[in-house]
Protein backbone atom coordinates (compact mmCIF):
# COMPACT_ATOMS: atom_id res chain seq x y z
CA UNK A 1 0.00 0.00 0.00
CA UNK A 2 1.41 3.35 -1.04
CA UNK A 3 1.95 6.06 1.54
CA UNK A 4 -0.34 9.05 1.09
CA UNK A 5 1.05 12.57 1.18
CA UNK A 6 -0.72 13.54 4.41
CA UNK A 7 0.51 10.47 6.28
CA UNK A 8 4.04 10.92 4.94
CA UNK A 9 3.97 14.55 6.05
CA UNK A 10 2.86 13.63 9.57
CA UNK A 11 5.55 10.94 9.80
CA UNK A 12 8.11 13.47 8.63
CA UNK A 13 6.89 16.01 11.16
CA UNK A 14 7.20 13.48 14.00
CA UNK A 15 10.70 12.51 12.86
CA UNK A 16 11.69 16.15 12.52
CA UNK A 17 10.44 16.91 16.03
CA UNK A 18 12.53 14.02 17.38
CA UNK A 19 15.64 15.13 15.49
CA UNK A 20 15.10 18.73 16.56
CA UNK A 21 14.99 17.66 20.19
CA UNK A 22 18.31 15.84 19.73
CA UNK A 23 19.73 18.82 17.90
CA UNK A 24 18.78 21.28 20.64
CA UNK A 25 20.76 19.21 23.15
CA UNK A 26 23.72 18.88 20.77
CA UNK A 27 23.66 22.60 19.98
CA UNK A 28 23.62 23.59 23.66
CA UNK A 29 26.55 21.26 24.33
CA UNK A 30 28.50 22.60 21.35
CA UNK A 31 28.03 26.18 22.57
CA UNK A 32 29.55 25.17 25.92
CA UNK A 33 32.60 23.66 24.17
CA UNK A 34 32.95 26.65 21.85
CA UNK A 35 32.83 29.18 24.69
CA UNK A 36 33.25 28.32 28.37
CA UNK A 37 35.08 25.00 27.91
CA UNK A 38 36.97 25.86 24.74
CA UNK A 39 40.50 24.53 24.27
CA UNK A 40 41.77 27.67 22.58
CA UNK A 41 42.68 31.03 24.03
CA UNK A 42 40.16 32.97 21.92
CA UNK A 43 36.60 32.14 20.99
CA UNK A 44 36.19 30.88 17.43
CA UNK A 45 33.61 33.50 16.54
CA UNK A 46 33.13 32.31 12.97
CA UNK A 47 32.32 28.75 14.04
CA UNK A 48 30.13 30.07 16.85
CA UNK A 49 28.23 32.28 14.40
CA UNK A 50 27.76 29.47 11.88
CA UNK A 51 26.54 27.12 14.62
CA UNK A 52 24.07 29.74 15.83
CA UNK A 53 22.80 30.33 12.30
CA UNK A 54 22.32 26.58 11.87
CA UNK A 55 20.22 26.53 15.03
CA UNK A 56 18.11 29.48 13.86
CA UNK A 57 17.55 27.86 10.45
CA UNK A 58 16.57 24.53 12.01
CA UNK A 59 14.14 26.28 14.36
CA UNK A 60 12.58 28.28 11.52
CA UNK A 61 12.09 25.12 9.46
CA UNK A 62 10.34 23.17 12.19
CA UNK A 63 8.18 26.25 12.87
CA UNK A 64 7.10 26.27 9.21
CA UNK A 65 6.39 22.54 9.37
CA UNK A 66 4.29 23.01 12.50
CA UNK A 67 2.39 25.82 10.77
CA UNK A 68 1.64 23.55 7.79
CA UNK A 69 0.40 20.79 10.09
CA UNK A 70 -1.92 23.18 11.93
CA UNK A 71 -3.23 24.72 8.73
CA UNK A 72 -3.61 21.60 6.56
CA UNK A 73 -4.83 19.18 9.22
CA UNK A 74 -6.91 21.49 11.44
CA UNK A 75 -7.74 24.91 10.01
CA UNK A 76 -8.30 23.84 6.38
CA UNK A 77 -8.90 20.13 6.76
CA UNK A 78 -12.28 20.40 4.98
CA UNK A 79 -10.78 21.98 1.86
CA UNK A 80 -11.20 20.07 -1.44
CA UNK A 81 -8.87 17.08 -1.43
CA UNK A 82 -8.24 17.37 2.30
CA UNK A 83 -4.80 17.44 3.95
CA UNK A 84 -3.34 15.06 1.36
CA UNK A 85 -3.91 17.64 -1.36
CA UNK A 86 -2.83 20.61 0.73
CA UNK A 87 0.56 19.53 2.12
CA UNK A 88 2.20 19.25 -1.29
CA UNK A 89 0.94 22.51 -2.75
CA UNK A 90 3.25 25.36 -3.66
CA UNK A 91 1.57 27.64 -1.13
CA UNK A 92 2.86 25.56 1.78
CA UNK A 93 6.05 24.11 0.37
CA UNK A 94 7.64 27.42 -0.63
CA UNK A 95 8.36 28.32 3.00
CA UNK A 96 9.48 24.84 4.03
CA UNK A 97 11.73 24.18 1.04
CA UNK A 98 13.35 27.62 1.26
CA UNK A 99 14.26 26.98 4.91
CA UNK A 100 15.57 23.53 3.95
CA UNK A 101 17.93 25.07 1.39
CA UNK A 102 19.22 27.53 3.99
CA UNK A 103 20.05 24.63 6.36
CA UNK A 104 21.73 22.79 3.49
CA UNK A 105 23.91 25.75 2.50
CA UNK A 106 24.90 26.56 6.09
CA UNK A 107 25.88 22.93 6.71
CA UNK A 108 28.20 23.02 3.71
CA UNK A 109 29.65 26.34 4.87
CA UNK A 110 30.63 24.75 8.18
CA UNK A 111 32.43 21.99 6.29
CA UNK A 112 34.15 24.55 4.07
CA UNK A 113 35.40 26.39 7.14
CA UNK A 114 36.76 23.18 8.70
CA UNK A 115 38.45 22.19 5.45
CA UNK A 116 40.09 25.61 5.17
CA UNK A 117 41.46 25.36 8.71
CA UNK A 118 42.68 21.77 8.43
CA UNK A 119 44.53 22.71 5.24
CA UNK A 120 46.23 25.64 7.03
CA UNK A 121 44.08 28.26 5.30
CA UNK A 122 45.18 27.22 1.82
CA UNK A 123 42.65 28.46 -0.68
CA UNK A 124 43.43 25.86 -3.34
CA UNK A 125 42.24 23.07 -1.03
CA UNK A 126 38.70 24.42 -0.91
CA UNK A 127 38.57 25.96 -4.38
CA UNK A 128 36.51 23.23 -6.07
CA UNK A 129 34.05 22.71 -3.19
CA UNK A 130 33.73 26.47 -2.79
CA UNK A 131 32.86 26.82 -6.47
CA UNK A 132 30.24 24.10 -6.15
CA UNK A 133 28.73 25.76 -3.10
CA UNK A 134 29.10 29.31 -4.37
CA UNK A 135 26.36 31.69 -5.37
CA UNK A 136 26.77 30.56 -8.98
CA UNK A 137 25.74 26.95 -8.38
CA UNK A 138 23.89 25.55 -5.37
CA UNK A 139 22.31 28.75 -4.00
CA UNK A 140 21.30 29.85 -7.51
CA UNK A 141 19.52 26.59 -8.27
CA UNK A 142 17.98 26.63 -4.80
CA UNK A 143 16.69 30.16 -5.27
CA UNK A 144 15.46 29.38 -8.77
CA UNK A 145 13.53 26.36 -7.54
CA UNK A 146 11.98 28.39 -4.73
CA UNK A 147 11.08 31.27 -7.07
CA UNK A 148 9.68 28.88 -9.66
CA UNK A 149 7.70 27.12 -6.95
CA UNK A 150 6.29 30.45 -5.85
CA UNK A 151 5.10 31.12 -9.41
CA UNK A 152 3.13 27.90 -9.56
CA UNK A 153 -0.64 27.95 -9.03
CA UNK A 154 -1.55 27.50 -5.35
CA UNK A 155 -2.92 24.01 -6.00
CA UNK A 156 0.11 22.81 -7.96
CA UNK A 157 2.56 20.31 -6.48
CA UNK A 158 6.26 20.69 -5.86
CA UNK A 159 7.10 18.12 -8.54
CA UNK A 160 5.65 20.17 -11.38
CA UNK A 161 7.61 21.47 -14.37
CA UNK A 162 10.90 23.23 -13.78
CA UNK A 163 10.50 22.96 -10.02
CA UNK A 164 11.56 19.32 -10.00
CA UNK A 165 14.51 20.00 -12.31
CA UNK A 166 15.83 22.86 -10.18
CA UNK A 167 15.30 20.94 -6.96
CA UNK A 168 17.06 17.80 -8.18
CA UNK A 169 19.97 19.83 -9.54
CA UNK A 170 20.48 21.67 -6.25
CA UNK A 171 20.29 18.45 -4.22
CA UNK A 172 22.80 16.65 -6.45
CA UNK A 173 25.22 19.59 -6.38
CA UNK A 174 24.96 19.80 -2.61
CA UNK A 175 25.63 16.07 -2.36
CA UNK A 176 28.76 16.38 -4.53
CA UNK A 177 29.94 19.34 -2.44
CA UNK A 178 29.52 17.44 0.81
CA UNK A 179 31.25 14.32 -0.47
CA UNK A 180 34.20 16.27 -1.85
CA UNK A 181 34.67 18.22 1.39
CA UNK A 182 34.47 15.05 3.48
CA UNK A 183 37.12 13.36 1.33
CA UNK A 184 39.42 16.41 1.34
CA UNK A 185 39.24 16.82 5.12
CA UNK A 186 39.63 13.11 5.82
CA UNK A 187 42.51 12.77 3.37
CA UNK A 188 44.36 15.67 4.95
CA UNK A 189 44.00 14.30 8.49
CA UNK A 190 45.00 10.82 7.32
CA UNK A 191 48.11 12.30 5.68
CA UNK A 192 48.97 14.15 8.89
CA UNK A 193 48.87 10.82 10.75
CA UNK A 194 51.65 9.32 8.63
CA UNK A 195 54.92 8.85 10.46
CA UNK A 196 53.35 9.09 13.90
CA UNK A 197 53.54 6.38 16.51
CA UNK A 198 50.66 3.94 16.74
CA UNK A 199 48.95 5.69 19.65
CA UNK A 200 48.86 9.09 17.98
CA UNK A 201 47.97 7.65 14.57
CA UNK A 202 44.98 5.92 16.16
CA UNK A 203 43.71 9.28 17.41
CA UNK A 204 43.96 10.77 13.94
CA UNK A 205 42.10 7.81 12.47
CA UNK A 206 39.39 8.35 15.06
CA UNK A 207 38.98 11.93 13.90
CA UNK A 208 38.81 10.72 10.29
CA UNK A 209 36.07 8.33 11.36
CA UNK A 210 34.12 11.16 12.97
CA UNK A 211 34.33 13.32 9.86
CA UNK A 212 33.32 10.44 7.60
CA UNK A 213 30.41 9.51 9.87
CA UNK A 214 29.14 13.08 9.85
CA UNK A 215 29.48 13.31 6.08
CA UNK A 216 27.78 9.94 5.64
CA UNK A 217 24.73 11.09 7.62
CA UNK A 218 24.50 14.25 5.53
CA UNK A 219 25.03 12.38 2.26
CA UNK A 220 22.51 9.66 3.11
CA UNK A 221 19.83 12.30 3.61
CA UNK A 222 20.75 13.92 0.30
CA UNK A 223 20.71 10.63 -1.60
CA UNK A 224 17.31 9.74 -0.14
CA UNK A 225 15.96 13.14 -1.18
CA UNK A 226 17.32 12.82 -4.72
CA UNK A 227 15.91 9.31 -5.20
CA UNK A 228 12.48 10.18 -3.81
CA UNK A 229 12.29 13.40 -5.80
CA UNK A 230 13.29 11.64 -9.01
CA UNK A 231 10.61 8.99 -8.44
CA UNK A 232 7.98 11.58 -7.47
CA UNK A 233 7.31 9.55 -4.36
CA UNK A 234 4.96 10.94 -1.74
CA UNK A 235 7.48 9.73 0.85
CA UNK A 236 9.53 12.77 -0.14
CA UNK A 237 7.67 14.71 2.55
CA UNK A 238 9.26 12.52 5.21
CA UNK A 239 12.70 13.60 4.06
CA UNK A 240 11.93 17.25 3.30
CA UNK A 241 10.78 17.59 6.90
CA UNK A 242 13.59 15.66 8.59
CA UNK A 243 16.55 16.43 6.29
CA UNK A 244 17.06 20.04 7.48
CA UNK A 245 17.55 18.82 11.05
CA UNK A 246 20.09 16.28 9.76
CA UNK A 247 21.92 19.05 7.88
CA UNK A 248 22.27 20.98 11.13
CA UNK A 249 22.84 18.04 13.47
CA UNK A 250 25.65 16.32 11.52
CA UNK A 251 28.28 19.12 11.71
CA UNK A 252 27.30 19.95 15.29
CA UNK A 253 27.98 16.38 16.41
CA UNK A 254 31.65 16.74 15.44
CA UNK A 255 32.01 19.68 17.83
CA UNK A 256 30.30 17.71 20.59
CA UNK A 257 32.36 14.56 20.11
CA UNK A 258 35.65 16.42 19.95
CA UNK A 259 34.65 18.46 22.98
CA UNK A 260 33.77 15.35 24.95
CA UNK A 261 37.25 13.99 24.28
CA UNK A 262 36.14 10.91 22.38
CA UNK A 263 38.98 11.38 19.94
CA UNK A 264 41.44 10.20 22.56
CA UNK A 265 39.51 8.48 25.32
CA UNK A 266 39.68 10.40 28.57
CA UNK A 267 41.11 13.89 28.99
CA UNK A 268 43.85 12.69 31.31
CA UNK A 269 45.04 10.07 28.85
CA UNK A 270 45.09 12.65 26.09
CA UNK A 271 47.14 15.09 28.14
CA UNK A 272 49.69 12.44 29.12
CA UNK A 273 50.10 11.20 25.57
CA UNK A 274 50.44 14.71 24.14
CA UNK A 275 53.07 15.63 26.74
CA UNK A 276 54.98 12.44 25.99
CA UNK A 277 54.78 13.01 22.24
CA UNK A 278 55.98 16.60 22.47
CA UNK A 279 58.89 15.73 24.71
CA UNK A 280 59.95 12.79 22.55
CA UNK A 281 59.86 14.77 19.32
CA UNK A 282 61.60 17.78 20.79
CA UNK A 283 64.46 15.67 22.13
CA UNK A 284 65.27 14.58 18.58
CA UNK A 285 65.00 18.06 17.10
CA UNK A 286 67.53 20.86 16.92
CA UNK A 287 65.37 23.08 19.11
CA UNK A 288 65.56 23.25 22.89
CA UNK A 289 62.94 21.36 24.86
CA UNK A 290 60.10 23.59 25.87
CA UNK A 291 57.64 22.66 28.57
CA UNK A 292 54.08 21.98 27.37
CA UNK A 293 52.68 24.88 29.37
CA UNK A 294 54.98 27.23 27.52
CA UNK A 295 53.75 25.90 24.19
CA UNK A 296 50.05 26.37 24.90
CA UNK A 297 49.77 30.07 23.99
CA UNK A 298 51.13 29.44 20.50
CA UNK A 299 49.00 26.35 20.11
CA UNK A 300 45.88 28.12 21.23
CA UNK A 301 46.13 30.89 18.70
CA UNK A 302 47.60 28.74 15.97
CA UNK A 303 50.39 29.56 13.50
CA UNK A 304 50.21 32.69 11.39
CA UNK A 305 51.33 33.00 7.80
CA UNK A 306 54.69 34.43 8.83
CA UNK A 307 55.26 32.21 11.87
CA UNK A 308 55.23 28.54 11.01
CA UNK A 309 55.45 26.20 13.99
CA UNK A 310 57.80 23.33 13.38
CA UNK A 311 58.54 22.12 16.90
CA UNK A 312 57.76 18.42 16.66
CA UNK A 313 54.04 17.81 16.62
CA UNK A 314 52.80 21.21 17.79
CA UNK A 315 51.53 22.17 14.35
CA UNK A 316 49.69 18.88 13.91
CA UNK A 317 48.09 19.18 17.34
CA UNK A 318 46.87 22.65 16.43
CA UNK A 319 45.35 21.37 13.21
CA UNK A 320 43.46 18.74 15.17
CA UNK A 321 41.92 21.49 17.28
CA UNK A 322 40.70 23.31 14.19
CA UNK A 323 37.95 20.71 13.75
CA UNK A 324 36.15 22.47 16.58
N, C-alpha and C positions, 0 to 999 in steps of 0.2 A: 504494500500500500504506500503510495507516494505521500510525502509530507506536504501539507498545505502551507501556504505562505504565512497565515496567522499563527499556526502552531510553531512553525520554524522561528518566527519572530519572537514568540514568547520564550521558546527554549534559548534562543540567543540572548534575550534580555536576562534570563536567569543566570546563564553562564557568565555574561558580562558583569552582573552584580557580584557574583562570586569572585571573579578575577579582580574586580575593582576593590573589593574588600582586602584581598591579598596584596594588591598594589599599594593601598593606603598604608598598610603596615610596613611594606618594603620601602616605600618613599620616606616615611618617618624615620626609619632606621638609617637610611642613606644620608639623610640630612644631619643626623647625629655624627656619622662618620666623616662627613664633609666639613663639619664645623667644630663642635666641641671636642670630638675625639679624633680629629684629623692627625695624620702622621707627618704633615708638612708644617713649616713655620707659618706660611700664609694660607689663607682660604683660597681654594680654587674657585674663583668667582664665576668663571665661564661655565664650569661643570655644574656649579650650584644653580646658575641661572637656567641652563638647559634642563636640569632635573626638575626645577620648579615649573618651567614651561610645559614639560611632559605631564606633570601632575594636573596643571590647569586644563590642558587639552583632553586628558582622560576624563576629568570631571565634567567638562562641557559635553563630551560625547555621551556619557551615560545620562546626563540631564536631558539631552535631546531624545535619547531612546526612551526614557521615562515619559517624556511629553507625548511621544508617538503612541506609547501603550495607553496612556490615559485618554488620548483623543480618539484613537481608532477602536479601542475595546470598550470604552465607557461613554464618552461624550457623543461620538458619531457611530456607535455600533449598529444603529438601524439604517445607516446609509445604504444605497444600492450596492449589492455585492458583499456587504458586511466588512468586518475587519480584514478578511483575506484579500479583498480588493483594495483596501485603503493602505495597508502597510507598505506595499510596493510602488505606490504612486510617486510621481516626481515631487509633489507638494511636500511629502514627508521626508523623502530620501535625500533631498538637496542638503538639508541641515546635517543629517547624520553622516552622509558620505563626505561632505566638506570637512567635518571634524575628524573623520577617519584619515583623510589625506594629511591633515596637519600633524596628527600623531605619527603617521608613517614618516613624514619628512623630518620631524624632530628626532625620531629614533635613529635615522640615518646620520643626522648631524652629530649626535653623540658618538657614534662609531667613527665618523670622520675626525672628530677631535681626538679620540683615543689613538687612532692610527697616526695622526700628525705628531702626537707626543711620543709614542713608542718609536717612531722613526726619527727622533731628535729634531722635529720641526722641519723636516725636509719636504719641500713642496712636491717634488717629483713622485714621492711615494703615494700621495693622495690625489694626484692629478687626474687619473682616469676615473676613480670613484667620484671625485668632486664634479667632473664634467657630467657624469651620469645623473648626479643628484642636483645639478645646478638648475638655475631658473630656465635654462633652455631645453630641459628634458622632462624630468619627473614633475616638477611643479607646474610646468606649462600644460602637460597632458592632464594633470589633475585638475587644474583650473578650467581647462577646456571642457572636460567631462562634466564638471559641476555647472559651468555656464550653459552647456548644451542641455543638461538635465533640467535646468531652470527654464529653458525655452520650451520644453515639452508641455503638451496639454496636461492639466492637473490630474487627469485620469490615466495618463500614460505610465508605463512601467520603466524601471531603470535599465532594462535590457534593450530598449528600443533604439533603432538607428545608430547614429554616431556615438551615442552614449556608451554602448557596450564596447565599441572599438577604442575610444579614449580610455575607458576604465581598464580594459585588459592591457593596453599599452603601458599605462602608468604602473600597474601592478607588476608586470613583467620587468620593467626597468628598475623598479624599486627592489625586486628580488635579485636582479643581477648586481645592483649596487651593494646590497647587504652581503651577498656571497663573496664578492671581490674584496670588500673591506675585512670580512672575517678571515679570508685566506691571507691577506697582506699582513694583518696584525699577528695572526698565529705563526706565519712563516718567520716574521721578524723575531718573535719571542723564542721560537725554536732555534733559530740561528744564534741568538744570544746565549743559549744554553750549551752550545758546543764548547768543548774544552773544559767544562766545569766538572767538579767531582760529582759523584753519583747523587749525593744528598742534595746539592744545589740544583743539579739538572732535573731532579724529580720535582722540585718546587716550580721550576719553569714549565715543565710539562703539565703540572696541575693548572697553572694559569692558562696555558694553551687550551686545556680541556674546558675551562670555564668560558673562555671566549667562544669556542666552537659550540658549546652547549647553548649559550645565549643566541648565537647566530642561527643555530638549528631551530630553536623555538620560533624565532622571527621568520625564518625561511619557510618553515612548515605551514605557518599561518598564511604566508603569501601564496604558496603553492596551492593550498586548499582553496583560497579565494579565486585564483586564476582558473583552476579546473572547474569549480562550480559556476563561475561566471561564463566560461566558454560553453558549458553544457546548459546554460539557462535554468539551472536547478533552483527550485524554491528554497533549498537548504542554504542558499547563499546568505539568507538573512541571519542564520546562526553565526556565520563567520563575520559578516559586516558589523554585527553587534559586538562580538567578542574580540576580534582582531585588534582594534585600537588599544584595548587594555594589554594585549600581548606585546604590541609595539612599545608600550611604555614600561611594561614590567621587565622585559628581557634585559635591556641595558641597565636598569636599576639593580637587578639581582647581582650583577658583577660588582657593583660598589658595595653591596651588602656582604657578599661572600668574601671579598678582599678585606673589608673592614672587620669581619668576624675572625679573620686569621686562618681561614680554611686552606689558604694556599700553602701553609707551612705547619699545620697542626696547631699547637698551642702557642701563645705569644712568647712564653719563656723559652721554648725550644727554638723558635725563630731567632730570638735575640742571641742565644748562645751560638747558634750556627753561623749567624752573620758575623759576630765578633771573631769566631774562629777563622772564618773565611778571610776576613779583612787582614787579620794578623798574619795568616799563612802567606797570602799573596804579597803583602807588603815586605815580608822578610826576604822574599826572592826578587824584589824590585830594587832599583837604584835610589829609591826615595827613602827617607827616614820613616820609621814606624811612627804612626800617629794614633793616639788613642781614639776609640770609636766616638767618644763624646765630643772630641774636637772636630770630627768629620761631619757631625750631624748638621751644623748650619749650612754647609755647602750642599749636603745631600737634600736638605729640606727645600732649598730654593732651586736646586738643579743647576746644571751647567749652562752658561751663556754662550753666545756664538764666539766670543773672544777668549773664553776661559773653558777649555776642555779638560775634564777631569779624567785622569789616566791612572790614578792610584788604585791598582788592583781591580777590585770589583765594584768600586764606588759608583761608577757610571751605570753599570748594569743594575745595581740595586735601585738607583734613582729611576731608571726606566721602568722597573717593575712597579714603582709607586705611581707612575703616570696613568696606570689603568684606572685609578680612582680619581 
